[in-house]
Amino acid sequence: MNRWQAFGIHLGVSVSIFLVLLGIIVAVWFPGILFSIDGGWNGLRIIIAVDLVLGPLLTLIVFKAGKPGLKFDLTCIALFQAVCMAGGMWVVHSERPVALVLAFDTIYSLTADEFADYEKDVSVLQTFPGSSPKLVYTELPENQVSAEIANIRGQFIGDPLFIQTDRYRPFPATEAEVAAIYRWEEAVRRQVSDELLEQIPESCLLSKFVSAVTTGFVCFDAGSRELVEFYSLDYTRTSTQSNVSTASL
């Protein structure tokens, strides 16, 4: 066996392992569009660099048939690769969203570390149905003014609505009930450009979206109970657009 054959075998094994890890990340930790908008790809690049590039490349460099200590060298490479891959998976796992929280007019994607930062018990999510990330909303007073006061008060005292776990409720079962908790959707739609409003599907319940890695607007489909589209802040309505819209009324 020459070094290129050894490289090919190592690369083939690495690809197989990578596909298994990719399946876990995409299907379990960052389902749906969360993989592309909420940091899944950022963490995956660490695993790609180690699993598909560094490990096989080291084998290509050190392999020489009959070389004394070759088994030791290859064992060290395999152990180094395994440790780095485990570290990469730990990073991705720690950054995965554990809850999608609709609070006021925004869906927040929260990690376990963010619950710890606010000294909240993340285990409260175990009481809600469904797989992770848990889909919940913060219950607010029916009176509009009281709800807005609760939102402002939470920000003022450093206990924002999205982390007030005592207000968490599971997303309703029916589409009509889901639409009812999107009480500020029309206000959000007034904040985005006409270009975006022409793009979004009819089934879209529009809200803002905030995570540790990105901010924008997101569509929630009440039928499939999934986030289906993400739009960047580039679609935010400018003051000029607002004046034009107002003038046309």
Residue pairs with C-beta under 8 A, 6 or more apart in sequence:
1 65
2 63
2 65
3 59
3 60
3 63
3 64
4 60
6 59
6 60
6 63
7 56
7 57
7 59
7 60
7 63
10 55
10 56
10 59
11 52
11 56
14 51
14 52
14 55
14 56
14 81
15 52
17 51
17 85
18 47
18 48
18 51
18 52
21 47
21 51
21 85
21 89
22 44
25 35
25 40
25 43
25 44
25 92
26 35
26 40
28 131
28 132
29 40
29 92
29 93
29 96
30 38
30 39
30 40
30 96
30 97
31 133
32 226
32 227
32 228
33 227
33 228
33 229
33 230
34 40
34 97
34 109
34 133
34 227
35 41
36 230
37 209
37 211
37 213
37 214
37 216
37 218
37 230
38 97
38 109
38 211
38 213
38 214
39 95
39 211
39 212
39 213
40 92
40 96
42 95
42 213
43 88
43 91
43 92
43 95
44 92
46 87
46 88
46 91
46 92
47 85
47 88
47 89
47 92
50 81
50 84
50 85
50 88
51 81
51 85
51 88
54 81
54 84
55 77
55 78
55 80
55 81
58 77
58 80
58 81
59 74
59 77
62 70
62 73
62 74
62 77
63 70
63 74
64 70
67 73
94 111
94 112
94 113
95 111
95 212
96 111
96 132
96 133
97 109
97 110
97 111
97 132
97 133
97 211
98 110
98 111
98 112
98 115
98 122
98 125
98 132
98 133
98 134
99 108
99 109
99 110
99 125
99 132
99 133
99 134
99 135
99 136
100 107
100 108
100 109
100 110
100 133
100 134
100 135
100 136
100 227
101 107
101 108
101 110
101 136
101 137
101 138
101 162
101 163
101 168
102 136
102 137
102 138
102 171
102 181
102 182
102 207
103 137
103 138
103 151
103 160
103 161
103 162
103 164
104 138
104 140
104 147
104 151
104 161
104 184
105 184
105 185
105 187
105 188
105 207
105 208
106 162
106 207
106 208
106 209
106 210
107 207
107 208
107 209
107 210
107 218
107 220
107 227
108 162
108 210
108 211
109 133
109 209
109 210
109 211
109 212
110 133
110 162
110 163
111 212
112 122
114 163
114 212
115 121
115 122
115 163
115 165
116 122
118 159
118 163
120 163
120 165
121 165
124 165
124 168
125 132
125 134
125 136
128 134
128 135
128 136
128 168
128 170
129 170
130 170
134 170
135 170
135 171
135 225
136 168
136 169
136 170
136 171
137 168
137 169
137 171
137 181
138 161
138 162
138 164
138 167
138 168
138 169
139 167
139 168
139 169
140 146
140 147
140 150
140 151
140 161
140 167
140 183
141 147
141 150
144 183
147 183
150 161
151 161
154 160
154 161
154 164
161 167
171 178
171 181
171 225
172 178
172 180
172 181
175 222
175 223
178 205
178 220
178 222
178 225
179 205
179 222
182 205
182 207
182 220
184 207
185 205
185 206
185 207
188 206
188 207
188 208
188 217
189 197
189 206
190 237
191 236
191 237
192 206
192 217
192 231
192 235
192 236
192 237
193 235
193 236
193 237
193 238
193 241
194 237
194 241
194 245
195 235
196 217
196 231
196 235
199 231
200 206
200 219
200 229
200 231
201 219
201 221
201 228
201 229
203 219
203 221
203 222
203 223
203 228
204 219
204 220
204 221
204 228
204 229
205 219
205 220
205 221
205 222
206 217
206 218
206 219
207 217
207 218
207 220
208 215
208 216
208 217
208 218
209 215
209 216
209 217
209 218
209 227
209 230
214 230
215 233
216 230
216 231
216 232
216 233
216 235
217 230
217 231
217 232
217 233
217 235
218 227
218 229
218 230
218 231
219 227
219 228
219 229
219 230
219 231
220 226
220 227
220 228
221 227
221 228
237 245
